[in-house]
Amino acid sequence: MMQDLKSAPLFDHLDELRKRLIYSVIFLILGMGVAWNYRIPLIELLKEPLKYSQLYQDGKVKLIVTQLTDQFLLSFNISLWAGLALALPFILWQVWAFVAPGLYASERKWAVPFIAGAGLAFAGGVVFGFQLVLPTMVRFFVDFLGGTVEPLLNLASYMGMIITFLVSFGLAFEMPILAVILTRIGIVNHTMLRKGWRLALVAIMVAAAIITPTPDPGSMLLVAGPLYLLFELGVILSRAFRLQPPVEETPALEL
């Protein structure tokens, strides 16, 4: 009885899932190890948006730590996210390897485009947020009172906010990839997405207002515009990868 259970397809899937999770964790640890060696340059890179602040340029902004463990925890946090970014293509490959046996042969050829597309989309979101949105947002908050108070920014809090912001943008840029996946598994289709464009636009405007909590409408539109274009791209891809209705076989004529 027990032997029959162990040979059941469910246990085969669980064993395969466990193997893919182990490989993913190994890739993540390797990525973290590489990122740990570059944690100081990464910290300097994440401080770049501060250079758009006039107070920072004048030397009136200080980054401080208030707890003994802040520097270590900050280094670990940065290494974790940077390591995840490095390991992302390999982790996505494990995801694909797990679901590929359930796909048709014609669908398996999309492995490389899926992995490359997801990785490039995440990287594109991070670069977009870092280069175009963060400079305006950081300058607004740091220079808000024009030097009336001397900003003492907690380094861990500042870095945590920047990392959360960049990860959010990276995930937002995955919308087209998510649309394809949900379409292929039958949860949504391009018709549903097209009919829901008004709701999507409202949600995007609200998200843009939360991401860029500044009174400058230009900054909000700078975020909302690309996000809506990504939604439209998701609709197009959903149509391109839509599920085809099954072809009914013509019964053979009896002689």
C-alpha positions, -999 to +999 in steps of 0.1 A: +000+000+000+027+025+010+048+015-020+018+023-043+014+057-026+050+066-032+048+057-068+017+079-073+020+109-096+014+133-067+045+121-050+064+123-082+054+159-086+063+167-049+097+151-054+103+172-085+091+203-068+115+197-039+144+192-063+136+224-081+133+243-048+167+230-036+183+241-069+167+275-066+180+280-031+215+269-041+215+295-069+202+321-045+230+314-020+256+316-048+241+349-060+242+362-024+278+352-021+288+372-052+267+402-041+282+401-006+317+408-020+303+439-037+281+452-009+300+484-004+299+494-042+262+485-041+256+508-011+273+536-029+252+530-060+220+531-040+231+565-025+232+580-060+196+594-059+207+616-030+231+635-052+201+652-069+193+668-035+207+703-031+211+698+007+231+666+000+253+685-024+259+711+002+269+685+028+239+691+050+225+656+048+240+627+069+234+590+066+237+574+100+231+541+118+215+539+152+218+502+161+250+481+165+237+455+140+224+479+114+255+477+091+255+439+091+217+436+086+219+462+058+247+443+041+227+411+043+196+427+030+214+442+000+232+409-007+199+390-005+181+412-031+211+416-054+218+379-051+181+372-061+185+395-091+216+375-102+200+342-096+167+351-112+174+336-146+185+303-130+155+303-107+131+309-136+147+281-154+138+258-125+103+271-126+101+263-163+117+229-158+089+220-133+060+231-155+075+220-188+064+183-186+028+195-186+031+216-217+027+207-253+059+204-275+049+236-293+048+254-260+081+242-247+100+261-273+091+293-254+114+284-225+142+308-235+119+337-245+100+333-212+132+333-190+149+361-210+117+382-211+110+379-174+146+387-165+148+417-189+114+430-178+125+430-141+158+446-150+140+472-171+117+481-142+146+485-118+165+507-142+134+528-150+127+534-114+163+541-105+170+565-133+138+583-139+117+582-108+139+580-077+159+612-084+127+633-084+112+616-054+143+616-032+151+653-041+115+663-031+115+646+003+151+655+013+148+692+002+111+696+014+118+721+041+147+738+023+172+733+050+150+744+080+159+711+096+191+691+092+182+657+078+198+627+096+187+597+075+189+563+090+210+543+065+190+511+070+157+528+066+168+547+035+183+516+018+152+496+027+129+521+011+150+523-020+152+485-024+115+481-018+108+508-044+131+492-070+117+456-064+082+470-068+090+485-101+108+454-113+077+433-104+054+458-120+073+454-153+064+417-152+028+424-160+031+413-197+048+380-186+021+375-160-006+381-186+008+354-208+010+329-180-025+335-168-037+333-204-020+300-210-035+284-178-070+297-187-076+322-159-078+353-182-079+361-219-074+391-240-111+399-242-114+401-204-083+423-202-095+446-229-129+451-212-112+459-179-090+486-193-108+514-173-104+495-140-068+488-149-062+525-156-077+536-122-056+509-104-025+521-122-031+558-114-037+549-077-005+528-077+014+556-093+002+581-067+013+557-039+047+550-055+054+587-061+038+606-032+047+640-045+024+668-055+041+669-089+017+654-115+045+650-140+062+625-117+030+605-113+024+605-151+060+594-156+052+563-136+016+557-148+024+561-185+048+532-188+027+510-165-003+514-187+017+507-218+028+475-201-009+467-195-016+472-232+014+450-241+000+424-218-033+425-237-015+421-270+006+392-257-025+376-242-042+376-276-011+362-293-008+334-268-045+327-263-057+291-259-069+277-291-102+258-291-098+220-294-101+207-329-130+183-332-120+151-350-142+140-378-155+105-372-144+079-396-170+066-421-181+031-415-180+009-445 
